[in-house]
Amino acid sequence: MAGEHILVVDDEPAIQGTLRAVLEDEGYRVTTAGGGEAAVRAVTDETPDLVFLDIWMPGMDGLETLAELKRVRPETTVIMISGHGTIETAVKATRLGAYDFIEKPMSLEKTLVSVTRALEHGRLERENATLRARLEVRTEIIGDSEPMRELREAIATAAPTSGRVLIHGENGSGKELVARAIHALSGRREAPFVEVNCAAIPEELIESELFGHERGAFTGAVARRRGKFETADGGTLFLDEIGDMSLKTQAKVLRALEEQVVERVGGREPIKVDVRVIAASNRDLPAFIAQGGFREDLFYRLNVIPIEVPPLRHRRDDIPALIEHFIAVFSAENGKRLKTIAAEALAYFLAYDWPGNVRELRNMVERLVIMTMGDVIGPDDLPAPLRPKDAGAGGEGQRSLKDARDGFERAYILAELRANDWNMTRTADRLGIERSHLYRKIKQYGITPPK
């Protein structure tokens, strides 16, 4: 693909000049560096699509430079040039991650074939990473409850458009997964998906993170750095927990959205960017605007397509499928046999409110997969807060069938009552019993409806 950027690193100006002429004739953009240090600086500033690297250079030699380039930018594709290629050096270079090896004097034809192959290899690597991310997204959004069907419809409607999306949902409910799904189903799916957690980055660093900085812009800025807006060019930028961003940074983000232009910290040059922004927050932003904590104009810019992610307690029907999925994931990760969950244990999962949402459920299942000795996760394996304190009546875990049945029945009735908003007629229908029978059970188990 013409226009791709190739960096030529060689201490001989003649080689630099020859390679530049040949590659520019083919339509590539070429920059040069005369040594290892200059090459590392160049790659730190901007990742080229391909690097030609001479092995024999004074000072920092080619193998040292290769190791450093791969440390700074692991994704860089490198072709080594050697005047006296030995098998040993070629093996070392390959181990360090070189893609190909060309000997001097360089044949024009072989060089161009190698360039085409190397660039294609780089493209395939990027495509593979994108496809892997898209496959992961498909498997991660799990659940067939009514709220999840509505969420999937909202994602499918929003994804193909270029409209900005504002995702609202509690912590751990899966806002990032929704953002990734929108990107994966959009026309930008081949371009980068870049995430910034605005709550996790200190205030003094957030602008550098978003907009980049020039060398020397502040103490510690030893190299030029591209910001997330630039990295996401052509793709999607996900701003998570946008409500935690300061008003000063909000103003700059608003300008970037309005003008599709950013300026690096310490830079004068406006940089054009083409980015679709998806934002997310667990805050009630309209209320936060009223308190003066968030800019109203930025809110309206971001809230073109609002999407609400339901908390787990509003989609209890999905809990069994989520448990199965996470058991499979963590059994594979930890090299354990696939465990199953006992019916009574499942009732406790269904009865619990999951304030930490899917993230809390995921952590709980991971813990149980690792800590449970047998193949079945039973009620006695469940830690607090899943099990009420009095659930172990019967001493030493030796519980009678009646205790087990009563424990399961209580949790199951409680789960159904909650799922049906404490509507007695609906709950009795779901359980297949008379309403009078349900009232008796509620009294028997000491279940108290919420005030």
Secondary structure, 3 states (H helix, E strand, C coil): CCCCEEEEECCCHHHHHHHHHHHHHCCCEEEEECCHHHHHHHHHHCCCCEEEEECCCCCCCHHHHHHHHHHHCCCCCEEEEECCCCHHHHHHHHHCCCCEEEECCCCHHHHHHHHHHHHHHHHHHHHHHHHHHHHHHHHHCCCCCHHHHHHHHHHHHHCCCCCCEEEECCCCCCHHHHHHHHHHCCCCCCCCEEEEECCCCCHHHHHHHHHEECCCCCCCCCCCEECHHHHCCCCEEEEECHHHCCHHHHHHHHHHHHHCEEECECCCCEEECCCEEEEEECCCHHHHHHCCCCCHHHHHHHCCEEEECCCHHHCHHHHHHHHHHHHHHHHHHCCCCCCEECHHHHHHHHHCCCCCHHHHHHHHHHHHHHHCCCCEECHHHCCCCCCCHHHHCCCCCCCCHHHHHHHHHHHHHHHHHHHCCCCHHHHHHHHCCCHHHHHHHHHHCCCCCCC
